[in-house]
Each structure stands twice: as C-alpha cells, then as structure tokens.
Amino acid sequence: MFRLEWTDQARDQFETLQAKARREHENRRQRGKRKSTRAEGLFKQVTKTIGLLRANPRHPGLQTHEFTALDHPYDPSAKVFEAYAQHRTPGAYRVFWCYGPGKGTITIIAITPHP
C-alpha cells in the first residue's frame, strides 16, 4: 500500500465532489428516491480509483499512462500519470498523480473532467 499525499488543488476538488454527493444523497433520501444521483456515482468512482491507486497504481482498470501536460510538483524531470475514474463518458473524470515526495508515496495532483 502506498501512502497518499494531496496537493491543495486535488484536496479541494475531492472535498467538492464529496460535499455535492452528500448533499444529493440527503436530498434523495428526503424525497424517498432510491436511485443514486450522478454526483453520488461520480464520487463513488473517484473514491474507488484512489483506492486502487493506493493499492496498485498499475491496476489494469485504471488504464494508467503518462501525462505530459502537467509538471511534477517535486521533480521536473519525473513523470506525471493519469488514471481513469470514468470511461466512455462525456467529460469523464481523471485522477492525475505522481510518485513522491518520498519512497512508497503517491501524490494526487488533480481530479478533473477530461478536456
């Protein structure tokens, strides 16, 4: 298992997704609806992706690959990676991450919809 670090941006994005999912869950519960909302599903997918990254960044379901448009926050010569939280969805969410700052650590850089 890797230890997770978060950039401020990634933490804010995660907390925003979490807050929206909680709000919609509460609204859905009050209305007596059973089906999860889109925000709840998205948060669940992002959480699962982060869990898989923590356990095995090379998990085939993540479709992890190098992403060159972002700079590594600790070492400009090191690689940044992209992992899929959603597939075949317009604006599918991605989790951008890198190894570091220390051994056994992964830093979540950003959680954003695919451009």
C-alpha positions as CSV (number, residue, x, y, z in Angstrom):
1,M,0.0,0.0,0.0
2,F,1.2,3.4,-0.9
3,R,0.8,6.4,1.4
4,L,-1.2,9.2,-0.2
5,E,-0.3,12.9,-0.3
6,W,-2.6,15.5,-1.8
7,T,-1.9,18.9,-3.5
8,D,-4.2,21.6,-2.2
9,Q,-6.0,21.7,-5.6
10,A,-6.7,17.9,-5.5
11,R,-7.9,18.0,-1.9
12,D,-10.3,20.9,-2.8
13,Q,-11.6,19.0,-5.8
14,F,-12.1,15.8,-3.8
15,E,-13.9,17.7,-1.0
16,T,-16.1,19.5,-3.5
17,L,-17.1,16.2,-5.1
18,Q,-17.7,14.7,-1.7
19,A,-19.9,17.6,-0.5
20,K,-22.0,17.6,-3.6
21,A,-22.5,13.8,-3.3
22,R,-23.5,14.1,0.4
23,R,-26.0,16.9,-0.4
24,E,-27.6,15.0,-3.2
25,H,-27.7,11.8,-1.1
26,E,-29.5,13.7,1.7
27,N,-32.0,15.3,-0.8
28,R,-32.6,12.0,-2.4
29,R,-33.2,10.3,1.0
30,Q,-35.7,13.1,2.0
31,R,-37.6,12.7,-1.2
32,G,-37.7,8.9,-0.8
33,K,-35.8,8.2,-4.0
34,R,-33.8,5.0,-4.2
35,K,-31.7,5.6,-7.4
36,S,-28.3,7.3,-6.8
37,T,-27.6,10.6,-8.4
38,R,-24.9,11.3,-10.9
39,A,-22.9,13.2,-8.3
40,E,-23.1,10.2,-5.9
41,G,-22.0,7.9,-8.7
42,L,-19.1,10.1,-9.7
43,F,-17.8,10.4,-6.1
44,K,-18.0,6.6,-5.7
45,Q,-16.0,6.1,-8.9
46,V,-13.3,8.7,-7.9
47,T,-13.0,7.1,-4.4
48,K,-12.6,3.6,-6.0
49,T,-10.0,5.0,-8.3
50,I,-8.0,6.5,-5.5
51,G,-8.3,3.2,-3.5
52,L,-7.0,1.2,-6.5
53,L,-4.1,3.7,-7.0
54,R,-3.2,3.3,-3.3
55,A,-3.1,-0.5,-3.6
56,N,-1.7,-0.9,-7.1
57,P,-1.0,2.0,-9.4
58,R,-0.6,-0.5,-12.3
59,H,-4.1,-2.0,-11.9
60,P,-5.4,-2.6,-15.4
61,G,-8.8,-1.0,-14.7
62,L,-7.1,2.4,-14.1
63,Q,-5.6,2.5,-17.6
64,T,-2.8,4.5,-16.1
65,H,-0.5,6.2,-18.5
66,E,2.0,9.1,-18.6
67,F,0.5,12.6,-18.9
68,T,2.9,15.3,-20.2
69,A,0.8,18.4,-19.9
70,L,1.3,18.7,-16.1
71,D,4.5,19.3,-14.2
72,H,5.7,17.0,-11.4
73,P,5.4,19.0,-8.2
74,Y,8.6,17.7,-6.7
75,D,10.9,16.8,-9.6
76,P,10.6,18.5,-13.0
77,S,12.3,15.5,-14.7
78,A,9.9,12.9,-13.2
79,K,6.7,11.7,-14.8
80,V,3.1,12.6,-14.0
81,F,0.4,9.9,-14.7
82,E,-3.3,9.9,-15.5
83,A,-5.7,7.3,-14.2
84,Y,-9.3,6.8,-15.4
85,A,-12.1,7.3,-12.9
86,Q,-14.7,7.0,-15.7
87,H,-14.6,5.5,-19.2
88,R,-16.6,6.3,-22.3
89,T,-18.4,9.2,-20.6
90,P,-18.5,12.8,-22.0
91,G,-16.3,14.8,-19.6
92,A,-15.1,11.6,-18.0
93,Y,-13.1,12.2,-14.8
94,R,-9.4,11.6,-14.5
95,V,-7.1,11.5,-11.5
96,F,-3.6,12.9,-12.1
97,W,-0.9,11.7,-9.8
98,C,2.8,11.1,-9.4
99,Y,5.3,9.2,-7.3
100,G,6.8,11.1,-4.4
101,P,7.8,13.0,-2.5
102,G,9.2,10.0,-0.7
103,K,9.5,6.3,-1.3
104,G,6.2,4.5,-1.1
105,T,4.2,7.7,-1.6
106,I,1.8,8.8,-4.3
107,T,0.7,12.4,-4.6
108,I,-2.7,13.1,-6.1
109,I,-2.2,16.3,-8.2
110,A,-5.7,16.9,-9.6
111,I,-9.1,15.3,-10.1
112,T,-10.7,16.8,-13.2
113,P,-13.0,16.0,-16.1
114,H,-11.2,15.1,-19.3
115,P,-10.9,18.2,-21.5
